[in-house]
Amino acid sequence: SQWCPIPHHRGPGLMNPTIRRLTGAFLLLLLGVHAILKAQTGLFPEVLWSCHLASGVLAIGLLLDWPVVSAMGFLFHVAIALPTYGLHLLSRGDTNWTSMLLHVLSPLAGWFFWRGRALPSATPWLAWGFFIGTFMLSRLATPASLNVNLAFRPWEPWDFLGAGLSHTLNILLVLGQLHAVHWLLGRRR
């Protein structure tokens, strides 16, 4: 019996449940190693970046065969995490090997398990709620100096907008990106 994210749709592809679970477990292990490395360097709150949490969401969805959860993690990675990670590398260039692997392997794992299938229609809204939740968590649980998820001040090129307008623009831009990428992925089926 093949694993399929949409119960009524049986399509081609490598949907072996063992491979799916092992992929989820591997991503969780990699996230754990990332957390240990961050803790060793005194930067543990950076584990709360939404992209890292989205890797965990995707991994749990794959491990436990929760399609809506894996879809949310996958869409968040493709629409938000991968582009912003690219901007981060272009603007600052600092990263570590675990972060790089999480940013590359998570969307690849999601694509592997979702290719040729429609993501649930609620996925962009769920991913947007996830983004807002990680923003609020960052405000509550991380130091302002790290600016995790841009929760305390704008991204440097947007400093001229001020925090309020920048946060509003960021929240709306994320919503637009999630819906646009969801639409594009749906057209590629």
C-alpha positions, 0 to 999 in steps of 0.5 A, a space after each residue: 500500500 502506497 502512502 498518498 497525501 490525498 486518500 482518494 488519489 492513488 498516483 504514480 511515484 515512490 510513496 513507500 511508507 518506510 522511506 517516508 518515515 525514515 525521511 521524516 526521522 532524518 529531518 528531525 535528527 538533523 534538526 536536533 543536531 542543529 539545535 545542539 550546535 546552536 546551543 553550543 554557540 550560545 545561539 539556541 533561540 535561533 532554532 525558533 526561526 520559522 524555517 527551522 520549525 517548518 522543517 520540524 513540521 514537515 518531518 512530523 507530517 512525514 513521520 506520522 503520515 499527516 498529509 496536511 502537516 507535511 503539506 504545510 511544512 513543504 509549502 512554507 519551505 518552498 514559498 518562504 524559507 528557501 527564498 529568504 534563506 537565499 536573501 540571507 546568504 546574499 546579504 550576510 553570508 553566514 550560515 552553518 552546515 546544518 542550517 544549509 542542509 535543512 534549507 535544501 533537504 526539507 523542500 526536496 523531501 516535500 517535493 519528493 512526497 508531494 510531486 504530482 499531487 495537489 496540496 490541500 486547499 487550506 495549506 496556504 492559510 495554515 502556513 500563514 497561521 504558522 508564520 504568525 505563530 512563529 512571529 509571536 513566539 519569537 517576540 515572547 521567547 527570543 532576545 531582541 538582539 537576535 531579531 528571530 523571524 524579524 519579530 523586533 525590527 525590520 529587515 535592514 533594507 526595509 528599515 526606512 519603513 519602521 517596525 509597524 509598517 514593515 511587519 504589516 508588509 511582511 505579513 501580507 507579503 508572506 500570505 501572497 507568496 504562500 498563495 502564489 506558490 500554492 497556485 504554481 504548484 497546483 499548475 505543475 501537476 
